[in-house]
Amino acid sequence: MTEGNFVDYVKIYVSSGKGGKGSTHLHREKFIEKGGPDGGDGGRGGHVFLVGNKSLWTLFHLKFARHIKAGHGGDGGSSRSTGADGEDKFIEVPLGTVVKDHETGEVIFEITEHGQKEILVKGGKGGLGNWHFRTSTNQTPRYSQPGMPIEERDVLLELKVLADVGLVGFPNAGKSTLLSVLTSAKPKIADYPFTTLKPNLGIVAYRDFQSFVIADIPGIIEGAAEGKGLGHYFLRHIERNSTLLFLIPADADDIKEQYDILIDELRRYNPELLDKDRIIAISKTDMLDDELKVEMKAELDKQFNGTPYLFISSVAQQGLTELKDKLWAMLNTPAVE
């Protein structure tokens, strides 16, 4: 999937079908000139459903299909025959899709499981035929119910990437490079900020044919919680990661300061993000000698105050096995009640 094909935000208009009208037919056949009412009911209008599909990773297929309408119900007929139901419409979306009302911003529901099916708009109910309105004093009703009207709304679909681990860091911290060596993903890599403009997903192969999913989130800049840089565009993708991997380059002016800025941006965007498990990877450590690593470790032990961290190098492939072991252990440690 190319970067341009990754779409995680789309507005669509959906409309259900209207219900068919009931019939006012009066029964007629040979030798029966004035039969009673036998008008059938109208069929219901079609619903519009959203369905979770684990094979989809983007909302790109909805980018050019912004108007989705279900079929109208058929009218009732004679002999109490019910009109045909309108055709239902099924919209497949990737797991992690949040559905919001465009006008109010209210979250309607979220799609998080494969095969999960939710109704966006309900089809109109079919009207009753005149057969339902016969009484002892009105044996020949010549009226019926019209079908219920359509239901329509504008909705926003937002994709929050479903991944086990979210890579968090400043632009040019080496996140894409790490993803490329841990997984078979092929993110765009270059030595300048904001190479990654879309989240990249990769599957990390672990021991005994096990695996977990890691997401390279576009780089954070200071002020991102207020929308600066890529702002909310990427921060929402972090909300669904169960573990956060902070990546800070060893050549940063102040490693602890960068970490504090990243933590502060997450806190200002959504304080609940700080409840997630986290681990810090100091990248590009192939440029450090052993003596410098010992000095840095002594300092970082004080600064990080128990937050786990380790030294890695994506280019030299140092510390990657230990990193995968730690991530796997964090992902599979039962939560303490």
C-alpha positions, 0 to 999 in steps of 0.5 A: 500500500503506497503512502498516498493510498492510506486514508484514515479520515473520510466524510460520507453521506448515508441514506436508508431506503423509504418504506413501501406504501400499503395497498388499498386493494379490494378483493375481486374475482369471478362471482365475487363483485364486492370482496373485502379489503386484501391490500398487503403491507409495504416492504421496509426500506433498506438499512445501511450497515458498517461491517468490520473487515480485518483485511482492510487497513485504510478507508481509501475505498470510501474516498470516492464513494461519499454518497451511499444509499440503500434501496426503497421498499416495494409497495404492497399488493393484492391478496395481502402480498407484502412488498419487497424489502429494499436492498441493504447496503454494507460498508466494509471498514478496517478494525479501529474505525470510529464513527462520529456524527458530522454535526455534533461530533458525537461518537456513534459507535466503534468497529473493533472486531472482524465481522462486527455489524452495526446499523448506520441508518435504519430503513423506513418501515413499510406502511400497513395495507387496508386489510389491517383497518377492516372493522365490523363498522368499516368493512371496506376501508379504502385507505392504507398507510404510507411507508416511513420516510428515509433516514439520512445523516452525514457521518465522519469515519476516523481510523485509529490504527490497531497495533500492539506497539506504537512507536513514538518519537520526534521526527528523524528519530529513526522510527522508520528504520527500526520498523524496517529491520524489525518487520518486513514493512518498507516505510519511506526512509530519508535523513530529514524530518517528517519522512513519515506522513502516514502510520506504517504497520509491520508484523514482528515475527517472534519465537515459535511462530508468534508475532505482534503488530508495531506501528510507526506513528508520524513524528511528534513535535512540541505543540502537537496536542494543539494541532501543530505539525501533524497534530491530531492527525497522528495522535489518535493512532496512539490511543489504541496501542497497548504499549508505547515504545519511545524512540530517542536518538543517542545524539539528542542534546538532552535525552530526558528533555525529549522524553519529557516533551513527548510525555507532555504532548501525550498528556495534553492530548489524552491523559489516559495515554499515560496509563499505557505500558511504556519502554524507552529505546535509545537509538543510534548507539552504534556511535557510542563506545562502551565507556560512554554507554556506562556513563549514560546508563548511570545518568539515565538510571537516575533520570528515568526513575524505573521506566525501562529503557535499553540501547539499540542500533537499527543499522548495526542491529544491536539490542533488537532481540532484547527489545523484542523480548521486552516488548513481548513480555510487556504485551503478554503480562496479565494486567494486575487487578 
